[in-house]
Amino acid sequence: MKTSIRVFQALRIAVNDELKTLESTLSDAFACLSPKGRLAVISFHSLEDRIVKQSFLNIIDKDPSNISNIETVETFGHIPGETRYNKHRRKALALESCAQGSSEEWSKHRKEGKYATILTKKPIRPTIEEESVNRRCRSAKLRVLEKN
């Protein structure tokens, strides 16, 4: 990458405060997820990828959304506003997925936490075939997080 491109990229990131915005967006997006919901993030820059990785690691053990909601789930076993049918369905799906194991090849290496599971311990990179078709994808990294 040419030096002038890197300089303008650094200026854009600093002026737009993109890295702080990314951090807050990730925690807000996780807070919006339903149980078993997945958050997939594609990063194209090493600084972005580092923030996504660190945010995911922080999220799996410390829920950024609402602590009182987590205490309710841990204490009473339900989510506020959740019907009895949905509660039993959620638990049945969790047991079923544990019994079957993961059938998805890309999510074999997981990192489990208290509130979420990182399905991609290492980021998914584009294949050689994808890079030959789309040269811009060569720096892309995909990371996926699933809410417990």
NORKAGI-V288770 format. One record per helix or strand of 3 or more residues. SS is the DSSP state (H for helix, E for strand). FROM is the first residue (numbers start at 1). TO is the last residue. If there is no record, write none. Layout:
# NORKAGI-V288770
ss->[SS/SS]
from->[FROM/FROM]
to->[TO/TO]
This chain:
# NORKAGI-V288770
ss->[H/H/E/H/H/H/H/E/H/H/E]
from->[3/18/38/46/67/84/105/116/128/135/141]
to->[16/32/43/61/76/100/107/118/133/139/147]
